[in-house]
Amino acid sequence: MQEIYGIEVSPTLISNVTEAIVEEVKAWQSRPLEEVYPIVYLDAMMVKMRDNGHVQNQAVYVVLGVDREGKRKYWDCGWRSRREQSSGCKC
C-alpha cells in the first residue's frame, strides 16, 4: 500500500477488514445458481501485477451469466500467473 498508494496500513487493519467481510464473501460464494443461464460471458482484462518483485501483465478472467429474465449474475474472477498452475479470487 505504501509503494502503490503512499499510505501505510497496519496488518491489524487488514485483518480487521478481512474479518468484517469474510462471512458475507462466504455466503456469496455458496449462493445457489440457476440451473440454466442462456448467455455466459467469459472475458479477460490485462492488468499490471507485482509478482515476486517484478511487475508483469497478467490476465484477470471474469465470468458473468445472464439468467432467463435478462439479469446479469457475476460468477467469479481470477488470474493465472506463470509460476502457478492457477490462482484465483472468489470475488
C-alpha positions in Angstrom: 0.0 0.0 0.0 2.9 2.3 0.8 4.6 1.7 -2.6 1.4 2.0 -4.7 -0.8 4.5 -2.8 1.7 6.2 -0.5 -0.2 5.2 2.6 0.7 2.9 5.5 -1.8 0.2 6.5 -1.2 -1.9 9.6 -1.5 -5.7 9.5 -4.2 -5.3 12.2 -6.3 -3.1 9.9 -6.0 -5.6 7.1 -7.1 -8.4 9.4 -10.0 -6.4 10.8 -11.3 -5.5 7.3 -10.9 -9.1 6.2 -12.7 -10.4 9.3 -15.5 -7.9 8.8 -16.4 -9.2 5.3 -15.4 -12.8 5.4 -18.8 -14.2 6.3 -20.5 -12.1 3.6 -18.0 -13.4 1.0 -18.5 -17.0 2.1 -22.3 -16.5 1.7 -21.9 -15.1 -1.8 -19.6 -17.9 -2.8 -22.0 -20.6 -1.7 -25.2 -19.0 -3.1 -27.3 -21.2 -5.3 -27.1 -20.7 -9.0 -29.8 -21.1 -11.6 -29.9 -24.4 -13.5 -29.8 -22.6 -16.8 -28.1 -19.4 -18.0 -28.8 -18.8 -21.7 -25.8 -16.5 -22.0 -22.4 -16.8 -20.4 -19.7 -14.3 -20.9 -16.0 -15.2 -20.4 -13.7 -12.2 -20.6 -10.2 -11.2 -19.6 -8.6 -7.9 -18.9 -4.9 -7.3 -18.8 -3.6 -5.6 -15.7 -0.1 -5.0 -14.3 0.5 -7.1 -11.2 3.5 -7.4 -8.9 4.8 -10.9 -8.8 7.9 -11.8 -6.8 9.2 -8.3 -7.0 8.5 -7.9 -10.7 5.7 -6.1 -12.4 4.1 -8.2 -15.2 1.0 -8.1 -17.3 -1.5 -10.7 -16.1 -4.9 -11.6 -17.4 -7.7 -11.3 -14.9 -10.6 -13.5 -16.1 -14.2 -12.6 -15.4 -17.2 -15.0 -15.7 -20.7 -13.5 -16.0 -24.0 -15.3 -16.6 -27.3 -13.8 -17.8 -30.4 -15.5 -16.5 -33.8 -16.1 -18.2 -35.1 -12.7 -17.0 -32.1 -10.9 -18.5 -30.4 -10.2 -15.1 -26.6 -10.4 -15.0 -25.2 -12.6 -12.4 -21.5 -12.2 -11.6 -20.0 -15.6 -11.0 -16.2 -15.3 -10.4 -12.9 -13.7 -11.3 -9.4 -15.0 -11.1 -6.0 -14.9 -12.6 -3.2 -17.3 -13.6 0.4 -16.5 -13.1 3.3 -18.0 -14.9 4.7 -19.7 -11.8 1.4 -21.1 -10.6 -0.9 -23.5 -12.3 -3.7 -21.3 -11.2 -4.5 -18.8 -8.5 -7.7 -17.0 -8.2 -10.0 -15.0 -6.1 -13.6 -15.8 -5.2 -14.7 -12.2 -5.6 
